[in-house]
Amino acid sequence: MGEKESGGDAGEVQRERILRSAALVMAERGFDAARMRDVARGAGVSIGLLQHYFDTRDLLFREAFEWSIGELIARWRKGASAEPDPWRRFELLVRELADDPDLQRRCATWTEFCASAARRPELRDGVRRAHEDWRELVLGIAESGVAAGKFVPVVSIDVAVRSVLAAVDGCDMAVASGSGMGAEGYAAVILATARSVLGVRD
């Protein structure tokens, strides 16, 4: 594991390539139908090397899901961390979501994983953790907006934040299902929902 690739640890680079391939396969085929050989082909590695990193198929796809969500949350935090205005910060976060070059894949992965968690209890902790990360991000913005007198929520903060998260989930499903919603519609629905429930003052 000591050799380097593009300035980083070769093993970590390879592991990330595998996880990215697994997320793509899961989005295309669904959790239950996704196969390790498809992941290996997409990542350009052997099945044996895949099993070196991940003992079981389910472990591979659980980690691929968590990697996919974790990568996006890290981008969210980085993209808006320096913005002092709460509403502008939320707008930047939504643009980070909507402008994701892999928007359809990400939406399909999240939708598929939620559906799979309904059938497989071992997947539910991952979904709960992802939801909690989203909730904390949006809650922090909502609370700072209220403290600054820029938000006057029409419902409790908790309900307002959960309404925004529900809008994100709904937009994810719309994109994943091929309903015709694109990046602009995705952003518009989430921003309109947040503006309404948070009582954003212009």
DOLONU-163816 format. One line per 5 residues: their letters; for each residue x negated, y negated, z negated of N, C-alpha, C, O. Coordinates in steps of 0.05 Angstrom, whole numbers, plus 32768, in hexadecimal, padded with zeros to 4 digits. Layout:
<rs>
a	X:Y:Z:X:Y:Z:X:Y:Z:X:Y:Z | ...
</rs>
This chain:
<rs>
mgeke	7FF0:8018:8000:8000:8000:8000:7FEF:7FE7:8000:7FFA:7FD1:7FFF | 7FD5:7FEA:8001:7FC4:7FD2:7FFF:7FC1:7FC3:8019:7FB9:7FAC:8018 | 7FC6:7FCF:8030:7FC2:7FC1:8049:7FD6:7FAB:804C:7FEC:7FAC:8041 | 7FCE:7F96:805C:7FDF:7F7F:805F:7FEB:7F7E:807A:7FE0:7F88:808E | 8003:7F71:807C:8010:7F6D:8096:801C:7F51:8095:802D:7F4B:8085
sggda	8013:7F40:80A8:801C:7F25:80AA:801A:7F16:8090:802B:7F07:8088 | 8003:7F1B:8082:7FFE:7F0C:8069:800C:7F17:8051:8009:7F0D:803B | 801C:7F2C:8053:802A:7F38:803D:8024:7F55:803A:8016:7F61:804B | 802E:7F61:8025:802A:7F7E:8021:8038:7F8E:8036:8050:7F8A:803B | 802A:7FA0:8044:8035:7FAF:805A:804C:7FC0:8051:8060:7FC3:8060
gevqr	804A:7FCB:8039:8060:7FDC:802F:807A:7FCD:802B:808F:7FD7:8032 | 8078:7FB4:8021:808F:7FA4:801C:809B:7F9B:8037:80B4:7F9A:803A | 808A:7F94:804A:8094:7F8C:8065:80A3:7FA3:8072:80B9:7FA0:807D | 8098:7FBB:806F:80A5:7FD3:807B:80BF:7FD9:806D:80D3:7FE0:807A | 80BF:7FD7:8053:80D7:7FDC:8043:80EE:7FC9:804B:8105:7FD0:804E
erilr	80E7:7FAF:804E:80FB:7F9B:8056:8105:7FA1:8072:811D:7F9E:8077 | 80F4:7FAA:8084:80FC:7FB1:809F:8110:7FC8:809E:8124:7FC8:80AD | 810C:7FDB:808D:811E:7FF2:8089:8139:7FE8:807F:814E:7FF0:8088 | 8138:7FD7:806A:8151:7FCD:805E:8161:7FBD:8072:8179:7FBF:8073 | 8153:7FAC:8083:8161:7F9D:8097:816F:7FAF:80AB:8185:7FAB:80B3
saalv	8160:7FC4:80B4:816B:7FD7:80C6:8183:7FE6:80BA:8198:7FEA:80C8 | 8181:7FED:80A1:8197:7FFB:8093:81B0:7FE9:8091:81C7:7FF3:8095 | 81AC:7FCF:808C:81C3:7FBD:808B:81D1:7FBB:80A6:81E9:7FBA:80A7 | 81C1:7FBA:80BB:81CD:7FB9:80D6:81DC:7FD3:80DC:81F3:7FD2:80E7 | 81D1:7FEA:80D6:81DE:8003:80DB:81F8:8005:80CB:820D:800E:80D5
maerg	81F7:7FFD:80B1:820F:7FFE:80A0:8225:7FEC:80AB:823C:7FF3:80AA | 821D:7FD4:80B5:8231:7FC2:80C0:823E:7FCE:80D9:8256:7FCA:80DE | 822E:7FDC:80E9:8238:7FE7:8103:8249:8001:80FF:825D:8005:810C | 8240:8012:80EC:824C:802C:80E9:825D:8030:80D0:826D:8042:80CF | 825A:801F:80BC:8267:8023:80A3:8256:8033:8090:8244:8042:8099
fdaar	825A:802F:8076:8249:803C:8062:8249:805A:8065:8234:8067:8064 | 8261:8066:8068:8263:8083:8067:8258:8090:8081:824F:80A7:8080 | 8259:8082:8097:8250:808E:80B1:8233:8086:80B8:8228:8091:80CB | 8227:8074:80A9:820C:806B:80AF:81F8:8083:80AB:81FB:8092:8097 | 81E5:8085:80BD:81D2:809C:80BB:81B5:8091:80B8:81AE:807C:80C3
mrdva	81A6:80A1:80AA:818A:8099:80A5:817A:8099:80BF:8168:8088:80C2 | 8180:80AB:80D1:8170:80AB:80EA:8174:8092:80FB:8162:808A:8109 | 818C:8086:80F8:8191:806D:8107:8181:8057:80FA:8177:8045:8108 | 817F:8057:80E0:816F:8043:80D1:8152:8046:80D9:8144:8032:80DF | 8148:805F:80D9:812C:8064:80E0:8126:805A:80FC:8111:804E:8101
rgagv	8138:805F:810F:8134:8057:812A:8134:8038:812C:8122:802D:8139 | 8146:802B:811E:8147:800E:811F:812F:8001:8112:8126:7FEC:811B | 8124:800E:80FE:810D:8003:80F0:80F2:800B:80FC:80DD:8000:80F5 | 80F4:801E:810F:80DB:8028:811C:80CA:8038:8109:80B1:8037:810B | 80D7:8049:80F8:80C8:805A:80E6:80D3:8076:80E7:80E8:807B:80F3
sigll	80C4:8089:80DB:80CE:80A5:80DB:80E1:80A9:80C4:80E2:8099:80B1 | 80F1:80BE:80C6:8103:80C6:80B0:80F3:80CB:8097:80FB:80C4:8081 | 80DB:80D8:809A:80CA:80DD:8082:80C2:80C4:8074:80C2:80C4:805B | 80BB:80AF:8083:80B3:8096:8076:80CB:8089:8069:80C9:807D:8053 | 80E2:808C:8075:80FB:8081:8069:8100:808E:804E:8106:8080:803B
qhyfd	80FC:80A8:804D:8101:80B6:8034:80EB:80B1:801F:80EF:80B5:8007 | 80D4:80A8:8028:80BF:809F:8016:80C8:8088:8005:80C2:8086:7FED | 80D7:8075:8012:80E0:805E:8004:80FB:8062:7FF6:8100:8056:7FE1 | 810C:8073:8001:8127:8077:7FF6:812E:8094:7FF5:812F:80A2:8009 | 8132:809E:7FDC:8135:80BB:7FD8:814F:80C5:7FE5:8150:80DC:7FEF
trdll	8164:80B5:7FE5:817E:80BE:7FF0:8189:80AA:8003:8182:8092:8003 | 819B:80B3:8013:81A9:80A2:8026:81B9:808C:8018:81B8:8075:801F | 81C7:8094:8003:81D8:8080:7FF4:81C7:806B:7FE7:81CE:8053:7FE7 | 81B0:8072:7FDD:819E:805F:7FD1:8194:804B:7FE6:8194:8033:7FE1 | 818E:8054:7FFE:8185:8043:8013:819A:802E:801A:8194:8017:801C
freaf	81B3:8037:801D:81C8:8025:8026:81D1:8012:800F:81D9:7FFC:8014 | 81D0:801C:7FF6:81D6:8009:7FE0:81C1:7FF3:7FDE:81C8:7FDC:7FDB | 81A8:7FFB:7FE1:8193:7FE7:7FE0:8194:7FD4:7FF8:818D:7FBC:7FF6 | 819B:7FDE:800F:819E:7FCD:8027:81B3:7FB8:8023:81B0:7FA1:802B | 81C9:7FC0:8017:81DE:7FAD:8011:81D4:7F97:7FFE:81D8:7F7F:8003
ewsig	81C8:7FA0:7FE8:81BF:7F8C:7FD4:81A9:7F7A:7FDF:81A8:7F63:7FD9 | 8198:7F85:7FF0:8183:7F75:7FFD:8190:7F60:800F:8188:7F49:800F | 81A4:7F68:801E:81B1:7F56:8031:81BE:7F3E:8022:81BB:7F27:802A | 81CC:7F44:800C:81D9:7F2F:7FFC:81C4:7F1E:7FEE:81C6:7F06:7FED | 81B0:7F2C:7FE2:819B:7F1D:7FD4:818C:7F0A:7FE6:8185:7EF4:7FDD
eliar	8187:7F12:7FFF:8179:7F01:8012:8189:7EE8:8017:817E:7ED2:8018 | 81A3:7EEB:801A:81B4:7ED4:8020:81B6:7EC1:8008:81B5:7EA9:800B | 81B9:7ECD:7FF0:81BA:7EBC:7FD8:81A1:7EAC:7FD4:81A1:7E95:7FCC | 818A:7EB8:7FD9:8170:7EAA:7FD7:816F:7E93:7FEB:8165:7E7D:7FE4 | 817A:7E97:8003:817B:7E82:8017:818D:7E6B:800E:8188:7E54:8012
wrkga	81A4:7E73:8002:81B7:7E5F:7FF7:81A9:7E4D:7FE3:81A9:7E35:7FE6 | 819C:7E5A:7FD0:8190:7E4A:7FBA:817A:7E38:7FC5:8177:7E21:7FBC | 816A:7E43:7FD7:8154:7E33:7FE2:815E:7E1C:7FF3:8154:7E06:7FF2 | 8173:7E21:8003:817D:7E0D:8016:8189:7DF5:8009:8189:7DDF:8014 | 8195:7DF8:7FF1:81A3:7DE1:7FE5:8198:7DD9:7FCA:81A4:7DC7:7FBD
saepd	8183:7DE4:7FC1:8179:7DDF:7FA6:8171:7DC2:7FA1:8173:7DB8:7F8B | 8168:7DB4:7FB6:815E:7D99:7FB3:8174:7D83:7FB7:816E:7D6C:7FB2 | 818C:7D8B:7FBF:81A1:7D78:7FC4:81AF:7D70:7FAA:81BB:7D81:7F9D | 81AF:7D56:7FA3:81BA:7D4D:7F89:81D9:7D4B:7F8A:81E6:7D4E:7F75 | 81E4:7D45:7FA1:8202:7D42:7FA2:8210:7D5D:7FA3:820A:7D6D:7FB4
pwrrf	8222:7D62:7F90:822E:7D7D:7F8E:823D:7D85:7FA7:823A:7D9C:7FB0 | 824D:7D73:7FB3:825C:7D7B:7FCB:824A:7D80:7FE3:824D:7D93:7FF2 | 8236:7D6F:7FE6:8223:7D73:7FFB:8214:7D8D:7FF7:820E:7D9B:800B | 820E:7D93:7FDE:8200:7DAD:7FD9:8211:7DC4:7FE1:8208:7DD8:7FEC | 822B:7DC2:7FDB:823D:7DD8:7FE3:823F:7DDA:8002:823F:7DF0:800D
ellvr	8240:7DC3:800F:8241:7DC3:802C:8228:7DD1:8038:822A:7DE0:804B | 8211:7DCB:802C:81F9:7DD8:8036:81F9:7DF6:8032:81F0:7E05:8043 | 8205:7DFF:801C:8207:7E1B:8017:8219:7E29:802B:8214:7E3F:8035 | 822F:7E1B:8031:8242:7E27:8044:8236:7E28:8060:823A:7E3B:806F | 8227:7E13:8067:8219:7E13:8081:8205:7E2A:8082:8201:7E37:8097
eladd	81F8:7E2F:806C:81E4:7E45:806B:81F3:7E60:8070:81E8:7E71:807E | 820B:7E62:8065:821B:7E7A:806A:8223:7E7C:8087:821F:7E90:8095 | 8230:7E66:8091:823C:7E66:80AB:8227:7E68:80C2:822C:7E75:80D6 | 8210:7E5C:80BD:81FC:7E5B:80D3:81E9:7E73:80D2:81D5:7E74:80E1 | 81EF:7E87:80C2:81DF:7E9F:80C1:81DF:7EAC:80DD:81F4:7EB2:80E7
pdlqr	81C7:7EB0:80E9:81C6:7EBC:8103:81D1:7ED8:8104:81D9:7EE2:8119 | 81D2:7EE5:80EC:81DE:7F00:80EA:81F9:7EFF:80DD:8200:7F11:80CD | 8208:7EEA:80E2:8222:7EE6:80D4:8234:7EFE:80D6:823F:7F08:80C2 | 8238:7F08:80EE:824A:7F1F:80F2:8240:7F38:80E3:8250:7F46:80D6 | 8226:7F3D:80E5:821B:7F54:80D7:821E:7F51:80B9:8225:7F64:80AB
rcatw	8218:7F39:80AE:821A:7F35:8091:8237:7F38:8088:823C:7F45:8074 | 824A:7F2C:8097:8266:7F2F:8090:826F:7F4C:8091:827E:7F55:8080 | 8267:7F5A:80A6:826F:7F76:80A8:8263:7F87:8092:8270:7F99:8088 | 824A:7F81:808B:823D:7F90:8075:824C:7F8C:805B:8251:7FA0:804C | 8252:7F73:8054:8260:7F6D:803B:827C:7F7A:803B:8284:7F86:8027
tefca	828B:7F77:8051:82A6:7F83:8053:82A5:7FA1:8050:82B5:7FAD:8043 | 8292:7FAD:805E:828F:7FCA:805D:8288:7FD4:8041:8292:7FE8:8038 | 8276:7FC5:8034:826E:7FCE:8019:8284:7FCB:8005:8288:7FDD:7FF4 | 8294:7FB6:8007:82AB:7FB3:7FF5:82BF:7FC9:7FFA:82CA:7FD4:7FE7 | 82C4:7FD0:8013:82D7:7FE6:8019:82CC:8000:800F:82DB:8010:8004
saarr	82B2:8005:8012:82A6:801E:8008:82A7:801F:7FEA:82AB:8035:7FDE | 82A4:8008:7FDC:82A5:8007:7FBF:82C0:800F:7FB4:82C3:8019:7F9E | 82D5:800A:7FC4:82F0:8012:7FBC:82F2:8030:7FBA:8303:803B:7FAB | 82E2:803F:7FCA:82E3:805C:7FCA:82CD:8069:7FB9:82CF:807F:7FB1 | 82B7:805A:7FB5:829F:8065:7FA8:8297:8054:7F90:828C:803F:7F93
pelrd	829E:805E:7F78:8299:804E:7F60:827B:8046:7F5C:8276:8032:7F50 | 8269:8056:7F66:824C:8050:7F63:8243:8037:7F71:822E:802D:7F6C | 8254:802D:7F84:824D:8015:7F93:8258:7FFC:7F86:8250:7FE6:7F8E | 8269:7FFF:7F72:8277:7FE7:7F68:8265:7FD4:7F58:826B:7FBC:7F59 | 8251:7FDE:7F4B:823F:7FCC:7F3D:8231:7FB8:7F50:822E:7FA1:7F49
gvrra	8229:7FC2:7F68:821D:7FB0:7F7B:822F:7F9A:7F85:8227:7F83:7F87 | 8249:7FA1:7F89:825C:7F8D:7F92:8261:7F79:7F7B:8263:7F61:7F80 | 8263:7F83:7F63:8267:7F71:7F4C:8250:7F5E:7F48:8254:7F46:7F43 | 8238:7F68:7F4B:8220:7F57:7F48:8220:7F41:7F5E:8219:7F2A:7F58 | 8226:7F49:7F76:8226:7F35:7F8C:823B:7F20:7F87:8236:7F08:7F8B
hedwr	8253:7F28:7F7E:8268:7F15:7F78:8260:7F02:7F62:8265:7EEA:7F63 | 8253:7F0D:7F4E:824A:7EFC:7F37:8235:7EE8:7F40:8236:7ED1:7F36 | 8223:7EF0:7F51:820F:7EDD:7F5B:821D:7EC6:7F6B:8216:7EAF:7F67 | 8230:7ECD:7F7C:823F:7EB8:7F8A:824D:7EA6:7F77:824D:7E8E:7F79 | 825A:7EB2:7F63:826A:7EA2:7F50:8259:7E8E:7F41:8260:7E77:7F3E
elvlg	8241:7E97:7F38:822F:7E86:7F2A:8226:7E6E:7F3B:8224:7E58:7F31 | 8220:7E74:7F54:8217:7E5E:7F66:822D:7E49:7F6A:8228:7E31:7F67 | 8245:7E52:7F70:825B:7E3F:7F74:8264:7E31:7F5A:826A:7E1A:7F5A | 8263:7E40:7F44:826B:7E35:7F2A:8257:7E1E:7F23:8260:7E09:7F19 | 823E:7E22:7F28:822A:7E0D:7F21:8230:7DF4:7F30:822E:7DDE:7F25
iaesg	8237:7DF6:7F4A:823D:7DDF:7F5A:8257:7DD2:7F50:8259:7DB9:7F4D | 826B:7DE2:7F4A:8285:7DD7:7F40:8281:7DC8:7F26:828C:7DB2:7F23 | 8272:7DD4:7F14:826F:7DC7:7EFA:825F:7DAD:7EFD:8265:7D99:7EEF | 824B:7DAC:7F0E:823C:7D93:7F12:824D:7D7E:7F1F:824A:7D66:7F19 | 825F:7D86:7F31:8271:7D73:7F3D:8285:7D67:7F2A:828B:7D4F:7F2A
vaagk	828F:7D78:7F18:82A2:7D6E:7F03:8293:7D5B:7EF0:829E:7D46:7EE9 | 827B:7D63:7EE8:826C:7D52:7ED5:8265:7D37:7EE2:8264:7D23:7ED3 | 8261:7D36:7EFC:825B:7D1D:7F09:8274:7D0D:7F10:8272:7CF7:7F1B | 828B:7D17:7F0B:82A4:7D0A:7F11:82AC:7D0B:7F2E:82BD:7CFB:7F38 | 829F:7D1D:7F3D:82A4:7D1E:7F5A:82B8:7D34:7F61:82C3:7D34:7F77
fvpvv	82BD:7D47:7F4F:82D1:7D5B:7F53:82E6:7D59:7F3D:82DF:7D55:7F26 | 82FF:7D5B:7F45:8315:7D5B:7F32:8326:7D74:7F39:833A:7D71:7F48 | 831F:7D8B:7F2F:832C:7DA4:7F38:834A:7DA4:7F33:8353:7D99:7F1E | 8359:7DAF:7F45:8376:7DB0:7F42:837F:7DC9:7F32:8396:7DCB:7F2B | 836C:7DDA:7F2D:8371:7DF2:7F1C:8358:7DF4:7F0A:8346:7DE4:7F0B
sidva	8358:7E08:7EF8:8340:7E0C:7EE7:8327:7E11:7EF9:8329:7E1A:7F0F | 8310:7E0A:7EEE:82F7:7E0F:7EFC:82F5:7E2C:7F05:82ED:7E32:7F1B | 82FB:7E3E:7EF3:82F9:7E5B:7EF9:830A:7E62:7F11:8301:7E70:7F23 | 8323:7E59:7F11:8335:7E60:7F27:832C:7E52:7F41:832D:7E5E:7F56 | 8322:7E3A:7F3F:8318:7E2B:7F56:8301:7E3B:7F63:8300:7E3F:7F7B
vrsvl	82EE:7E43:7F52:82D7:7E52:7F5C:82DF:7E6C:7F69:82D5:7E74:7F7E | 82F1:7E7B:7F5B:82FA:7E94:7F66:830A:7E90:7F80:8309:7EA2:7F92 | 8317:7E7A:7F83:8325:7E74:7F9C:8311:7E70:7FB3:8316:7E79:7FC9 | 82FB:7E63:7FAD:82E6:7E5F:7FC2:82DA:7E79:7FC9:82D6:7E7F:7FE1 | 82D4:7E8A:7FB5:82C9:7EA5:7FBB:82DC:7EB6:7FCC:82D4:7EC4:7FDE
aavdg	82F6:7EB4:7FC6:830A:7EC3:7FD5:830B:7EB9:7FF2:830E:7EC9:8004 | 8307:7E9E:7FF6:8306:7E94:8011:82EE:7E9F:8020:82F0:7EA5:8038 | 82D7:7EA0:8013:82BF:7EAB:8020:82C4:7EC9:8027:82BE:7ED1:803D | 82D0:7ED8:8015:82D5:7EF4:801A:82E8:7EF7:8032:82E4:7F08:8044 | 82FD:7EE6:8033:8310:7EE8:8048:8304:7EE1:8063:830A:7EED:8077
cdmav	82F3:7ECC:8063:82E5:7EC5:807C:82D2:7EDB:8085:82CF:7EE0:809D | 82C4:7EE8:8071:82B3:7EFE:8078:82C3:7F14:8086:82B9:7F1F:809A | 82DA:7F1A:807C:82EB:7F2F:8088:82F3:7F27:80A4:82F4:7F37:80B7 | 82FA:7F0D:80A8:8303:7F04:80C2:82ED:7F06:80D7:82F1:7F0E:80ED | 82D4:7EFF:80CF:82BE:7F01:80E1:82B8:7F1E:80E7:82B3:7F26:80FE
asgsg	82B7:7F2E:80D2:82B0:7F4B:80D5:82C4:7F59:80E7:82BC:7F6C:80F5 | 82DD:7F52:80E6:82F1:7F60:80F5:82F3:7F57:8112:8303:7F62:8121 | 82E4:7F42:8119:82E5:7F39:8135:82FE:7F29:813B:8308:7F2A:8152 | 8309:7F1B:8127:8322:7F0C:812B:831F:7EF3:813C:8333:7EE7:8143 | 8306:7EEC:8142:8301:7ED4:8152:82F7:7EBD:8141:82F0:7EA8:814D
mgaeg	82F5:7EC0:8127:82E9:7EAB:8117:82CB:7EA9:811B:82BD:7EBD:8119 | 82C1:7E91:8121:82A5:7E8D:8125:829A:7E7D:810E:82A7:7E78:80FA | 8281:7E74:8111:8273:7E66:80FC:8282:7E4C:80F4:8283:7E46:80DC | 828C:7E3D:8107:8298:7E23:8101:82B3:7E27:80F2:82B8:7E19:80DE | 82C3:7E3B:80FB:82DB:7E41:80EC:82D6:7E4B:80D0:82E4:7E45:80BD
yaavi	82C2:7E5C:80CE:82B9:7E67:80B4:82B3:7E50:80A1:82BD:7E50:808A | 82A2:7E3E:80A9:829A:7E27:8098:82B3:7E16:8091:82B6:7E0D:807B | 82C3:7E10:80A5:82DA:7DFE:80A1:82EE:7E09:808D:82F7:7DFA:807C | 82F4:7E23:808D:8307:7E2F:807A:82FC:7E2D:805E:830A:7E26:804B | 82E2:7E35:805B:82D7:7E35:8040:82D5:7E18:8035:82DB:7E14:801D
latar	82CC:7E06:8045:82CA:7DEA:803B:82E5:7DDE:8035:82E8:7DD0:8020 | 82F9:7DE4:8045:8314:7DD9:8040:831F:7DE5:8026:832C:7DD7:8016 | 831B:7DFE:8022:8325:7E0B:8009:8317:7DFF:7FF1:8324:7DF8:7FDD | 82FC:7DFC:7FF2:82EE:7DF1:7FDB:82F5:7DD4:7FD6:82F9:7DCC:7FBF | 82F8:7DC4:7FEB:82FF:7DA8:7FE8:831B:7DA6:7FDA:831F:7D94:7FC9
svlgv	832D:7DB7:7FE1:8348:7DB6:7FD6:8348:7DBE:7FB9:8352:7DB0:7FA8 | 833D:7DD6:7FB2:8340:7DE0:7F97:832D:7DD1:7F83:8333:7DCF:7F6C | 8316:7DC7:7F8D:8304:7DB9:7F7C:830C:7D9B:7F79:8300:7D8D:7F68 | 831E:7D92:7F89:8327:7D76:7F87:830F:7D63:7F8D:8309:7D51:7F7D | 8302:7D67:7FA4:82EB:7D57:7FAB:82F3:7D3B:7FB1:8304:7D36:7FC1
rd	82E5:7D28:7FA3:82E9:7D0C:7FA8:82D5:7D01:7FBD:82BD:7D04:7FB8 | 82DE:7CF5:7FD2:82CD:7CEA:7FE7:82BF:7CD1:7FDC:82AF:7CC4:7FEB
</rs>
